[in-house]
Amino acid sequence: MKPLRLRRSRKRAAATLCLGLSAAAALQPSLAEPAAANSAAVYRFDIAAQPLYAALSQLAEQTGIQFVYSPDLVRSLQAPALSGSMTADQALQKLLAGSGLTHKAGQGNSVILEKTAVNEPQSAPGSTTLPSVTVVGKASGFDDNDPRSREYAKSHSSAATKTDTPIFDTAASIQVVPRAVMEDQKNTRIKDALENVSGVRAQPTLGMGTGFIVRGFKVDHVFRNGLITTQSNGFNSEFDIANLESVEILKGPSAMLYGRSEPGGLINVTTKKPSETPFYSLEQQFGSYDYYRTQWDATGPLNGDKTLLYRFSGSYQDNNSFRDLIFTDRVSVSPSITWKPSDATDFTLNVEGLKQDYQADFGIPAIGNRPANIPIGNSFGDTNDPVDHLSKVHLGTEFNHRFNQDWAIHNRFLMSRENNEQVFVNPSPAFGNALLADNRTLGRNIFSQENEVEAYTTNLDLTGKFKLLGMQHDALVGFDYTQSHTMYHTQGDWQNRNPALDIDIYNPRASYGIPASVFDSTLATYVQPGREYSMFVTEWYGAYFQDHITLWDKLHIYGGGRYDWAEVGRGRGTTEAVAENALEYSNPSVKRKDEAFSPRVGILYQPWRWLSVYGSWSNSFGANNGVSAAGQALAPETGEQFEAGVKTQLFDDRLLATLAYYHLTKNNIMTADLSTPDPTDNAAIGQARSQGIELDVSGRLSDNFSIIGSYAYTDARITKNNDGYEGTRLPNVAEHSGSLWLRFDANGYQAAEGFSMGVGGVLAGKREGNYAYYGSPFQLPGYVRVDAFAAYKWNVHKFPVTAQFNIRNLLDKTYYESTDPDANVSPRNGIYPGAPLMAIGSIKVEF
């Protein structure tokens, strides 16, 4: 027997309770005796033809029956329309007709669904007596892991609590962008998917797909299935969405569960997992600027008893850009396999490889207090600039063992390796004002950088449910460990302008064609001898606990804490060996050890079954992986947040909305030390504060309309520093921002055939382009971008085929997404324009 799903009608989780073999054993021996009067009750049903799990949800809602079954048992099964007056038993028989499933009574008012035994006919209608049917609530209406799901809302988040607690019962703002939204919008990077979440803005460097601002603060790290990846020290990377099931955002400090993290929030991507139900898809996309993308997905069992499952997904993408000289050539492959030696145990091995050839992009400069009024396609690299390369691999494992229906142990492991090689013709001085006094000549020079990252992280969690003194406890105890090494190598000159390489920003093409000899001679030197190599190290241990106490099915009390032991450092030298020796032996002050306790508490109350009111307080603990001008490691960053909010589930639980207020402070922020000529020297500016209101809505208004939308009011400012800029707004943070995406399905969201269309937009108000003390301040103007799609789905020899056409920036507006976060150039030298009108067509076939 596979893990079971219990559709609970009373708890707001309404959701998914996975029970192991012992759960089934507990249910079978003592089947409840039905109440004769209730078993004969007649109901009026009007249930449309739809997926079986959705029809069962409506039956549970109307009768109060709790259906117990494996998610894989009903996946891909359709239920016929049901209309008329009948008993609950007769209704269930009609819904299960031809499905290969039968049912029997469980404990209380539960009903167990099972496969029909071989050579054993199903029970005739009316032959099985159902338990007492007292209406007490509703059940969850969808399966979070169905590869064919078109749902815009997720009931659970794996990152939020590391338990199976529903989002609606969790005292925190948690947002999930599911696969269905990414498919409809034709996203290819998580940068695009996160435009649907309040308070989240992309802030990449060199045009890469990662680097974000959440609730006003920079987030460099991305977690993968709950474990931190290689990203660190400002080296942004890429995540292709071909292997992603969803992208999750846990707002506010998350150090209690994850240790090192930024206080604004945690970004976690969940990857696709092998399924018992065979599913295959192949998609070809094509679009503006020579855009071509092939994407595939395949999953199913490898043997007859389905103890071995596989999944293989991936993509190949080749495209130019509206920006001159900029292109991407990327391939991503992701095989995985799951072994289930028993109903209580499973082990998954997954690998994700990505290789990308591309040309990095510095964007355009500012003139005065606005982006330069030049064609947004103008690029200031060179036709002879060598191609940049990115390669990375993630190797992960996941082990789960359920001792019984209440207690389980979980282990995850992730090995990440990444290499990124880049050669630039970059603005120079990179961290000064590279635009000359005539406001049209940009100073340049040649520079290269390479970073090699190797990281290992693992965790071990024990989860359990028990009752004590009349209170239901959902407990977690865990331990994790992270170790990473980053070798950073630089050549060339980013600091001094080479007049022979000056370029006219209004007519850059006239200066293209730098001789190869200039590249070779410049890269043979380095502007800061003795600092060609840097070694960054991080080692992190953490032990944590959490308890979720439930009283009267309405009051939820959360409490937990974590103790961290952290060591970070950076060594420099003329060679890799010298940098490593400087870190380990020559200068012990460049390494720092810290310990800290990070608590989180929260309370959530549900006065009505559709409403939750919550409040929470949490701390965060980070680590500045840098050194001061005096050569000493900087103190760790810390954060503190107070949050209060309300959550509601409407339209028969199909729509989830969260409204949150927060007040967040961050201390010991690492920035450039302006007292030294070296822009890589760091100092803490003191404190910054962010406060605001956020609204997120996602789900279905009806079978025909789905929605995902957000709004954020964000007031993020410097509150303490030594430069006299208290009160200055943090850069790239709009006071008002939002998004909206609405999908219409003419025949219903689960229809096998029919027309669909969608329209939406992204809004951002005026933003500061840089910190005032990084040069003359400037602003990015606000913008509204409108997107749309239309699709038609039909069957060709029983194979679903979908043709889709997307337009991004339908009104062809000029806008600017962000500035460089002072990672590779100053923000004044690196403003990133948004793409003009872009069309994408696609054909997708499913098997």
C-alpha positions in Angstrom: 0.0 0.0 0.0 1.3 3.4 -0.9 1.3 6.5 1.4 -2.2 7.5 2.0 -3.9 10.9 1.6 -6.5 11.8 4.2 -8.9 14.5 3.0 -9.8 16.1 6.3 -12.9 18.2 6.4 -12.6 19.8 9.8 -9.1 21.0 9.8 -8.3 23.9 7.7 -5.3 22.0 6.4 -8.1 20.2 4.6 -5.3 18.8 3.0 -2.9 16.1 2.7 -1.9 13.7 5.5 0.5 11.1 4.3 0.2 7.9 6.3 2.5 4.9 6.0 1.9 1.2 6.2 1.1 1.3 9.8 -1.7 3.9 9.2 -3.4 1.5 6.9 -3.0 -1.3 9.4 -4.6 0.9 12.1 -7.6 1.7 9.9 -8.4 -1.8 8.7 -9.0 -3.8 11.9 -11.9 -1.8 13.3 -14.2 -0.5 10.7 -16.8 1.9 12.1 -20.3 0.7 12.4 -22.6 3.0 10.4 -25.6 4.8 11.7 -28.5 3.4 9.8 -30.5 6.6 9.7 -27.7 8.7 8.3 -26.4 6.1 5.8 -29.8 6.3 4.1 -29.7 10.1 3.8 -30.5 11.4 0.4 -28.5 14.4 -1.1 -29.0 16.5 -4.1 -25.8 16.4 -6.2 -24.7 18.6 -9.2 -21.1 17.7 -9.8 -19.5 18.4 -13.2 -17.3 16.0 -15.1 -13.8 16.7 -13.8 -10.7 15.0 -12.4 -11.7 12.3 -9.9 -9.8 13.9 -6.9 -11.7 17.2 -7.5 -15.1 15.3 -7.7 -14.3 13.5 -4.5 -13.5 16.8 -2.9 -17.0 18.1 -3.8 -18.6 14.9 -2.5 -16.6 15.2 0.8 -17.7 18.9 1.1 -21.4 18.0 0.7 -21.5 14.9 2.8 -18.6 15.2 5.4 -17.0 12.0 4.3 -13.2 11.8 4.8 -11.7 10.0 1.8 -8.4 8.1 2.4 -6.3 7.3 -0.6 -2.9 7.5 -2.2 -2.4 10.6 -4.5 -1.0 8.3 -7.2 -4.2 6.1 -7.0 -6.4 8.8 -8.6 -3.9 10.8 -10.6 -5.1 11.1 -14.2 -8.5 9.6 -13.5 -11.6 11.4 -14.6 -15.0 11.3 -13.0 -18.3 11.5 -14.9 -20.9 14.2 -14.3 -23.2 13.5 -11.4 -26.6 15.0 -11.1 -29.7 14.1 -9.2 -30.9 13.0 -5.7 -29.2 9.9 -4.2 -27.5 8.6 -1.2 -23.8 9.2 -0.6 -23.1 5.5 -1.3 -24.8 5.7 -4.7 -23.0 8.9 -5.6 -19.6 7.4 -4.8 -20.4 4.3 -6.8 -21.2 6.4 -9.9 -18.0 8.5 -9.5 -15.9 5.4 -9.2 -17.6 3.5 -12.1 -14.9 2.3 -14.6 -12.0 3.7 -12.5 -10.7 0.4 -11.4 -11.2 1.5 -7.8 -13.3 0.2 -5.0 -14.0 1.5 -1.4 -14.6 0.3 2.1 -15.5 1.9 5.4 -12.7 3.2 7.6 -12.8 4.6 11.1 -15.3 7.2 12.0 -16.7 8.9 8.9 -13.7 7.9 6.7 -13.8 5.8 3.5 -10.8 4.1 2.1 -10.3 3.9 -1.7 -8.3 0.9 -3.1 -7.6 -0.7 -6.4 -10.0 -3.4 -7.4 -8.5 -6.8 -6.7 -7.6 -8.8 -9.9 -10.4 -11.1 -11.0 -12.6 -9.6 -8.2 -15.6 -7.7 -9.4 -16.4 -4.4 -7.9 -19.2 -4.2 -5.4 -22.6 -3.6 -6.9 -24.2 -0.2 -6.3 -25.6 -0.1 -2.8 -23.7 -3.1 -1.5 -21.2 -1.2 0.6 -22.5 0.7 3.6 -20.9 4.0 4.3 -20.3 5.4 7.7 -22.2 8.2 9.3 -22.3 11.3 7.1 -22.4 14.5 9.2 -21.4 17.6 7.3 -18.5 19.2 9.2 -16.4 21.0 6.5 -14.6 20.7 3.2 -11.6 18.9 1.7 -8.7 20.0 -0.4 -9.6 20.3 -4.0 -6.3 19.5 -5.8 -3.1 17.5 -5.8 0.0 19.6 -5.3 2.2 17.2 -7.3 0.1 16.3 -10.3 2.3 16.9 -13.4 -0.9 17.8 -15.4 -2.1 20.2 -12.7 -3.4 23.6 -13.9 -3.9 25.0 -10.4 -2.6 28.5 -9.6 -2.5 27.9 -5.8 -0.5 25.5 -3.7 -1.8 24.3 -0.3 1.6 23.4 1.1 5.2 24.7 1.0 8.1 22.4 1.7 10.3 25.3 2.8 8.1 27.1 5.3 8.1 24.7 8.3 9.9 21.5 7.0 6.7 19.7 8.0 3.4 19.0 6.2 1.7 22.0 7.8 -0.6 23.8 5.3 0.2 27.3 4.3 -3.2 28.4 5.7 -2.2 27.2 9.2 1.3 28.7 9.2 2.0 32.0 11.0 4.1 33.5 8.2 3.8 35.0 4.8 4.5 32.2 2.3 4.1 32.4 -1.4 4.4 29.7 -4.0 4.6 30.1 -7.8 3.5 26.7 -9.2 4.4 25.1 -12.4 1.1 26.0 -14.1 1.8 29.7 -13.8 5.3 29.3 -15.2 3.9 27.3 -18.1 1.2 29.9 -18.9 3.7 32.8 -18.8 6.4 30.8 -20.6 9.0 31.6 -18.0 12.5 30.2 -18.5 14.2 31.6 -15.4 13.1 32.0 -11.7 13.7 35.7 -12.2 10.5 35.8 -14.4 8.5 33.5 -12.1 9.1 35.7 -9.0 7.6 38.8 -10.7 4.3 37.2 -9.4 5.2 37.6 -5.7 4.8 40.8 -3.7 7.9 42.5 -2.4 10.3 40.6 -4.6 12.4 42.3 -7.3 15.2 41.0 -9.4 18.6 42.7 -9.1 21.0 40.7 -11.2 24.6 41.5 -12.1 25.9 41.0 -15.7 22.4 40.1 -16.8 22.3 36.8 -14.9 19.1 35.1 -13.8 19.6 35.2 -10.0 20.1 38.0 -7.5 17.0 39.4 -5.8 15.7 42.0 -3.4 13.1 40.7 -0.9 11.4 43.1 1.4 14.0 45.7 0.6 17.1 43.6 1.2 19.5 41.7 -1.2 19.2 38.0 -1.4 22.2 36.2 -3.0 21.4 32.7 -2.1 18.9 30.3 -3.7 17.9 27.1 -1.9 17.2 23.9 -3.8 14.8 21.4 -2.1 15.5 23.1 1.2 19.3 23.1 0.9 21.5 26.0 0.1 23.2 26.0 -3.4 26.6 27.3 -4.5 25.6 30.9 -4.8 27.7 33.1 -2.4 29.8 36.2 -2.2 27.8 38.0 -4.9 28.5 35.5 -7.7 25.1 35.2 -9.3 24.2 32.1 -11.4 21.3 30.6 -13.4 18.4 28.3 -12.7 16.5 27.0 -15.7 12.9 26.2 -14.9 12.7 23.0 -17.0 13.2 20.8 -13.9 11.2 23.0 -11.4 7.9 22.1 -9.9 7.5 25.4 -8.1 9.4 28.4 -6.7 8.7 29.2 -3.0 9.2 32.4 -1.0 9.3 32.4 2.8 9.1 36.1 3.8 11.2 37.4 6.6 14.1 35.9 8.6 14.3 32.1 8.1 17.5 31.5 10.2 15.6 29.4 12.7 15.3 26.6 10.2 18.1 27.4 7.7 20.9 29.2 9.4 22.7 31.6 7.2 20.1 33.6 5.3 19.1 37.2 4.5 16.4 38.7 6.7 14.2 39.7 3.7 13.2 36.2 2.9 14.3 32.8 1.6 13.9 31.6 -2.1 13.6 27.9 -2.5 13.1 26.0 -5.8 11.5 22.5 -5.6 12.5 20.1 -8.4 10.3 17.6 -10.2 10.2 14.2 -8.6 9.6 10.7 -10.2 6.0 9.6 -10.3 4.2 6.2 -10.4 1.9 7.5 -13.2 3.6 7.6 -16.6 3.8 11.1 -18.1 5.7 12.4 -21.1 5.8 15.8 -22.8 7.8 17.5 -25.5 7.6 21.2 -26.3 9.2 23.4 -28.9 9.2 27.2 -28.5 10.3 29.9 -30.9 10.1 33.7 -30.8 11.6 37.1 -31.2 15.4 37.7 -31.4 16.1 34.2 -32.8 14.7 32.6 -29.7 14.5 28.8 -29.8 13.8 26.5 -26.9 13.2 22.7 -26.7 11.8 21.4 -23.4 11.0 17.8 -22.4 9.8 15.8 -19.4 9.3 12.1 -18.8 8.4 10.1 -15.7 7.0 6.7 -14.7 7.9 3.3 -13.1 10.9 1.2 -14.2 9.5 -2.1 -12.9 6.2 -3.9 -12.5 5.7 -3.4 -8.8 6.6 0.4 -9.1 9.4 0.3 -6.5 11.7 2.0 -9.0 10.6 5.3 -10.5 12.4 7.6 -12.8 12.2 11.2 -14.2 14.2 12.9 -16.9 13.6 16.5 -17.8 15.6 19.2 -19.4 15.8 21.9 -22.0 18.0 23.4 -24.7 17.7 27.1 -25.4 19.5 29.3 -28.0 18.6 33.0 -28.3 19.9 36.4 -29.2 18.7 39.6 -27.4 17.3 43.0 -28.1 20.7 44.1 -26.7 23.5 44.1 -29.3 26.1 41.4 -29.0 24.2 39.6 -26.2 23.2 36.0 -26.6 22.6 32.8 -24.6 23.2 29.2 -25.6 22.1 26.9 -22.7 21.5 23.2 -22.1 20.0 21.8 -18.9 19.5 18.1 -18.1 18.0 16.6 -14.9 17.7 12.8 -14.4 16.4 11.4 -11.1 15.4 8.0 -9.7 13.4 7.0 -6.7 13.6 3.6 -4.9 10.8 2.5 -2.6 11.9 -0.7 -0.8 8.8 -0.6 1.3 5.7 1.5 1.8 7.4 3.3 4.7 10.8 4.1 3.0 11.9 5.9 -0.1 15.2 7.2 -1.4 15.7 9.6 -4.3 18.8 10.4 -6.2 18.7 13.5 -8.5 21.3 15.2 -10.7 21.0 18.6 -12.4 23.5 19.8 -14.9 23.6 23.1 -16.7 26.0 24.4 -19.3 25.8 27.9 -20.8 27.7 29.9 -23.3 26.7 33.6 -23.3 27.9 37.2 -23.4 27.6 39.1 -20.1 25.8 42.4 -20.2 26.6 45.6 -18.3 23.5 47.5 -19.3 23.7 51.3 -20.0 24.9 54.3 -17.9 23.1 57.1 -16.2 23.2 60.7 -17.3 22.3 63.1 -14.6 19.5 61.6 -12.5 18.0 59.3 -15.1 19.1 56.4 -17.4 20.8 57.7 -20.6 18.3 58.5 -23.3 19.8 56.2 -25.8 18.4 53.2 -27.7 18.1 50.4 -25.2 19.7 48.0 -27.7 23.1 49.8 -27.5 25.7 47.6 -26.0 29.2 48.6 -25.0 31.1 45.3 -25.2 32.9 44.3 -28.4 32.5 41.9 -31.3 35.9 40.3 -30.4 35.0 39.8 -26.7 35.6 36.1 -26.0 32.5 34.1 -25.2 31.7 33.6 -21.5 31.1 30.2 -20.0 29.0 28.9 -17.1 28.8 25.2 -16.0 27.3 23.8 -12.9 26.1 20.5 -11.4 23.9 19.7 -8.5 23.9 16.1 -7.1 21.2 15.6 -4.4 19.7 12.8 -2.4 16.6 12.5 -0.3 15.8 9.8 2.2 12.5 9.4 4.1 11.5 6.7 6.5 8.2 6.6 8.3 8.3 4.6 11.6 4.5 4.9 11.8 1.7 7.3 10.8 3.1 9.9 13.3 6.9 9.7 13.3 9.4 9.9 10.5 13.0 10.7 9.7 14.2 12.8 6.8 17.7 13.3 5.3 18.8 15.4 2.4 22.2 15.9 0.9 23.4 18.3 -1.9 26.7 18.6 -3.6 27.1 21.7 -5.8 29.9 22.6 -8.2 30.1 25.7 -10.4 32.6 27.3 -12.7 32.0 30.7 -14.3 34.5 32.3 -16.7 33.9 35.9 -18.0 36.0 38.4 -20.0 34.6 41.9 -20.2 35.2 45.1 -22.0 33.7 46.9 -19.1 33.1 50.6 -18.0 36.2 52.0 -16.4 36.7 52.9 -13.6 34.1 50.2 -12.9 33.2 51.5 -9.5 33.4 55.2 -10.4 31.8 57.5 -13.0 33.0 56.0 -16.3 31.0 58.4 -18.4 33.1 61.4 -19.4 32.1 65.1 -19.0 30.7 65.2 -22.5 28.0 62.7 -21.4 28.5 60.6 -24.5 31.9 59.0 -24.2 32.2 55.9 -22.0 35.6 55.0 -20.6 36.5 51.3 -20.9 39.1 48.7 -20.2 39.5 44.9 -20.3 39.0 42.7 -17.3 38.3 39.0 -16.7 37.1 37.0 -13.7 36.7 33.3 -12.9 35.1 31.7 -9.9 35.1 28.1 -9.0 32.7 27.1 -6.2 32.4 23.7 -4.4 29.8 23.3 -1.7 28.4 20.4 0.4 25.3 20.6 2.6 23.1 18.1 4.4 20.5 17.9 7.1 18.8 15.3 9.3 15.2 15.9 10.6 13.0 14.0 12.9 9.3 14.9 12.7 6.5 13.6 14.9 2.9 14.2 15.9 1.6 13.5 19.4 -1.0 14.6 21.9 -0.1 16.0 25.4 -2.4 17.5 27.9 -5.2 17.7 25.3 -2.9 19.6 22.8 -1.9 18.3 19.4 1.8 18.7 18.8 3.6 18.7 15.4 7.3 18.6 16.4 10.6 18.9 14.5 14.1 18.4 15.6 17.0 18.7 13.2 20.7 19.3 12.4 22.4 20.6 9.3 25.9 21.2 8.0 27.2 23.4 5.2 30.8 23.7 3.8 31.8 25.7 0.7 35.0 26.9 -0.9 35.2 29.6 -3.6 38.3 30.4 -5.6 38.1 33.8 -7.3 40.7 34.7 -10.0 41.0 38.1 -11.7 43.1 39.6 -14.5 43.2 42.9 -16.4 42.3 46.4 -15.3 38.9 47.5 -14.1 40.1 50.6 -12.4 42.0 52.7 -15.0 40.4 53.8 -18.3 42.3 53.0 -21.5 41.6 56.0 -23.8 42.0 53.9 -26.9 38.9 51.9 -25.9 36.6 54.9 -25.4 33.2 54.4 -27.0 30.3 56.7 -28.0 27.2 55.5 -26.2 25.1 57.0 -29.0 27.0 55.2 -31.8 28.8 52.3 -30.2 29.1 50.2 -33.4 31.8 52.5 -34.8 34.2 51.4 -32.0 33.6 47.7 -32.3 36.6 45.5 -33.3 39.2 45.6 -30.5 42.4 43.7 -31.7 43.1 40.4 -30.0 46.5 41.7 -29.0 44.9 44.3 -26.8 42.9 41.6 -25.0 46.1 39.5 -24.5 48.3 42.3 -23.3 45.7 43.7 -20.8 44.8 40.4 -19.4 48.5 39.6 -18.8 48.5 42.2 -16.0 46.4 43.0 -13.0 45.6 46.4 -11.6 46.2 45.2 -7.9 49.3 43.0 -7.9 49.2 40.5 -5.0 45.4 40.1 -5.1 44.9 38.1 -8.3 43.4 35.2 -6.3 40.9 35.1 -3.4 39.8 32.1 -1.4 36.4 32.3 0.3 35.5 29.7 2.9 32.3 29.0 4.8 31.6 26.2 7.4 28.3 26.1 9.2 26.7 23.9 11.8 23.2 24.3 13.1 20.9 22.5 15.5 17.2 23.5 15.6 13.8 22.6 17.0 10.2 23.6 16.3 6.8 22.8 17.8 3.5 23.5 16.3 0.7 23.3 18.9 -2.9 23.1 17.9 -5.8 23.7 20.3 -9.5 23.3 19.4 -8.6 23.0 15.7 -8.5 26.8 15.7 -5.5 28.1 17.7 -2.0 27.4 16.3 1.0 28.2 18.4 4.5 28.1 16.9 7.8 28.2 18.7 11.3 27.2 17.8 14.9 28.1 17.8 18.3 27.4 16.3 21.9 27.5 17.5 24.6 28.1 14.9 28.3 27.7 14.9 29.8 29.5 11.9 33.2 30.2 10.5 33.9 32.4 7.4 37.0 33.9 5.9 38.8 35.2 2.8 42.5 35.0 1.9 44.2 36.8 -1.0 47.5 36.2 -2.9 49.3 36.1 -6.2 48.4 32.4 -6.7 45.8 30.0 -5.6 48.2 28.4 -3.1 49.3 31.8 -1.7 45.6 32.8 -1.2 44.8 29.5 0.5 47.9 29.8 2.8 47.0 33.3 3.7 43.6 32.1 4.8 44.9 29.1 6.8 48.2 30.2 8.2 49.6 33.7 7.3 46.8 35.9 8.7 44.4 34.3 11.1 42.5 37.5 11.5 40.8 37.0 8.0 38.8 34.1 9.5 36.1 34.7 12.0 34.1 32.3 14.2 30.6 33.2 15.5 27.9 31.6 17.5 24.3 32.7 17.7 20.8 31.7 18.8 17.9 32.5 16.3 14.4 32.2 17.7 11.0 32.3 15.9 7.6 32.4 17.6 4.1 32.9 16.1 0.5 32.5 16.9 -2.4 31.9 14.4 -6.1 31.9 15.2 -9.0 30.8 12.9 -12.2 32.4 14.1 -14.0 31.0 11.1 -13.1 28.1 8.8 -12.1 30.5 6.0 -10.1 33.0 7.9 -6.7 33.0 9.8 -5.3 35.9 11.8 -1.6 35.6 12.8 1.4 37.4 14.3 5.1 36.4 14.5 8.5 37.5 15.7 11.8 36.1 14.3 15.5 36.8 14.2 18.2 36.1 11.7 21.9 35.4 11.8 24.1 35.8 8.7 27.8 36.0 8.1 29.8 38.7 6.2 32.3 36.8 4.1 34.6 39.7 3.7 37.4 41.6 5.5 37.8 45.2 6.4 40.5 47.5 5.1 42.6 46.5 8.2 42.4 42.9 7.1 40.0 41.7 9.8 36.8 39.7 9.2 33.6 41.7 9.6 31.0 41.1 12.3 28.0 39.0 11.3 24.8 40.5 10.0 21.7 40.1 12.1 18.0 40.8 11.5 14.8 41.1 13.5 11.2 41.1 12.2 7.7 41.6 13.6 4.9 40.5 11.3 1.1 40.4 11.5 -1.4 39.4 8.9 -4.6 37.7 7.8 -5.1 34.7 5.5 -8.3 33.6 3.8 -9.4 30.8 1.6 -12.4 31.5 -0.5 -14.5 30.1 -3.4 -14.6 26.6 -1.8 -11.0 26.7 -0.8 -9.8 27.3 -4.4 -8.4 30.8 -3.7 -5.7 31.6 -1.1 -5.0 35.2 -0.1 -2.5 36.7 2.4 -2.4 40.3 3.7 0.7 41.0 5.8 2.3 43.9 7.7 5.9 43.7 8.7 8.7 45.7 10.4 12.2 44.5 9.6 15.6 45.7 10.6 19.0 44.6 9.5 22.3 45.3 11.3 26.0 45.2 10.3 25.3 45.6 6.6 28.5 45.0 4.5 29.3 47.7 2.0 32.3 49.3 0.4 34.7 51.1 2.7 35.0 54.6 1.3 38.0 55.5 3.4 40.3 53.3 1.1 41.0 53.4 -2.6 40.2 49.7 -2.9 36.5 49.2 -3.7 36.8 45.6 -2.5 37.5 46.7 1.0 34.4 46.4 3.1 32.8 48.0 6.2 29.5 47.8 8.0 27.3 50.9 7.4 25.2 50.2 10.4 21.5 49.5 10.1 18.7 49.6 7.6 14.9 49.3 8.2 12.2 48.0 5.9 8.5 48.1 6.7 5.4 47.7 4.6 2.2 45.9 3.6 2.0 43.0 1.2 -1.0 41.3 -0.5 -0.8 38.1 -2.4 -3.7 36.2 -4.1 -3.6 33.0 -6.0 -6.0 30.2 -7.1 -9.2 29.8 -9.0 -12.3 32.0 -8.9 -14.2 29.4 -10.8 -13.6 26.5 -13.2 -13.1 29.1 -15.9 -11.0 31.8 -14.2 -7.7 31.5 -12.4 -5.7 34.3 -10.9 -2.3 35.2 -9.3 -1.7 38.7 -8.2 0.3 40.8 -5.7 0.7 44.3 -4.3 3.5 45.7 -2.0 4.0 48.9 -0.2 7.7 49.0 0.8 9.4 51.7 2.9 13.0 50.6 3.0 15.6 53.1 4.3 19.0 53.5 5.9 18.6 54.3 9.6 22.2 54.3 10.9 25.6 54.8 9.3 28.6 57.0 9.5 28.2 59.0 6.3 25.2 61.2 7.1 22.8 59.5 4.8 20.2 58.3 7.4 16.8 58.3 5.9 18.0 57.6 2.3 15.8 55.0 0.5 17.4 51.7 -0.3 18.2 51.3 -4.0 16.0 49.4 -6.5 13.1 49.2 -4.0 9.9 50.7 -5.3 7.5 52.2 -2.7 4.6 50.7 -4.7 4.8 47.6 -6.8 2.4 44.8 -7.9 1.5 42.2 -10.5 -1.7 40.6 -11.9 -2.2 37.6 -14.1 -5.7 36.3 -15.0 -6.3 33.1 -17.1 -9.6 32.2 -18.7 -10.4 28.6 -19.8 -13.4 28.4 -22.1 -14.2 24.8 -21.3 -12.9 24.8 -17.7 -9.3 24.6 -16.4 -9.2 20.7 -16.6 -10.8 20.4 -20.0 -9.2 18.0 -22.4 -9.8 20.3 -25.3 -10.6 24.0 -25.7 -9.4 27.6 -25.8 -7.6 29.5 -23.1 -6.3 33.0 -22.8 -4.6 35.2 -20.2 -3.6 38.8 -19.6 -1.7 40.4 -16.9 0.9 43.0 -16.0 3.8 44.1 -13.7 3.9 47.5 -12.0 6.8 49.2 -10.3 7.0 52.8 -9.0 10.1 55.1 -9.1 13.2 53.6 -7.5 16.5 55.0 -6.3 19.3 53.7 -8.6 22.1 53.7 -6.0 23.1 54.6 -2.5 23.8 58.4 -2.4 27.4 57.9 -1.2 28.2 55.8 -4.3 28.1 58.9 -6.5 25.5 61.3 -7.8 22.0 59.9 -7.0 19.7 58.9 -9.8 16.3 57.3 -10.2 14.7 54.7 -12.4 11.3 55.8 -13.6 8.2 53.7 -12.7 6.6 51.5 -15.3 3.7 49.2 -16.2 4.3 46.2 -18.4 1.4 44.3 -20.0 1.7 40.6 -21.0 -0.8 38.2 -22.6 -1.2 34.7 -24.1 -3.7 32.6 -26.1 -3.7 28.8 -26.3 -5.7 26.0 -27.9 -5.6 22.4 -26.7 -6.9 19.4 -28.7 -6.4 15.7 -29.0 -4.5 14.1 -31.8 -4.9 10.3 -31.7 -5.6 10.6 -28.0 -2.4 12.7 -27.4 -3.1 16.1 -26.0 -1.5 18.9 -28.1 -1.3 22.5 -27.0 -0.5 25.4 -29.3 0.2 28.7 -27.5 1.2 32.2 -28.3 2.6 34.7 -25.7 3.4 38.4 -26.0 5.5 40.0 -23.4 5.4 43.8 -23.1 2.3 44.0 -25.3 2.4 47.8 -25.4 6.1 47.9 -26.3 7.0 50.3 -23.4 10.6 51.3 -22.6 11.4 50.6 -19.0 14.3 49.8 -16.7 14.2 46.7 -14.5 17.1 47.3 -12.1 20.7 48.4 -11.6 23.8 46.4 -10.8 24.1 45.9 -7.0 27.7 47.3 -7.1 29.0 43.8 -7.7 30.8 44.2 -11.0 30.3 47.9 -11.8 28.8 50.8 -9.9 25.0 51.2 -10.3 25.5 54.4 -12.4 27.4 52.3 -15.0 25.0 49.3 -15.0 21.3 50.0 -15.6 19.4 47.0 -17.1 16.6 47.9 -19.6 13.6 45.6 -19.8 12.9 43.9 -23.1 10.6 45.5 -25.7 7.7 43.7 -27.2 8.6 40.0 -27.5 6.5 37.2 -29.0 6.8 33.5 -28.3 5.0 30.6 -30.0 5.0 27.0 -28.8 3.7 23.6 -29.6 3.5 21.0 -26.7 2.6 17.3 -27.0 1.8 15.1 -24.0 1.8 11.3 -24.0 
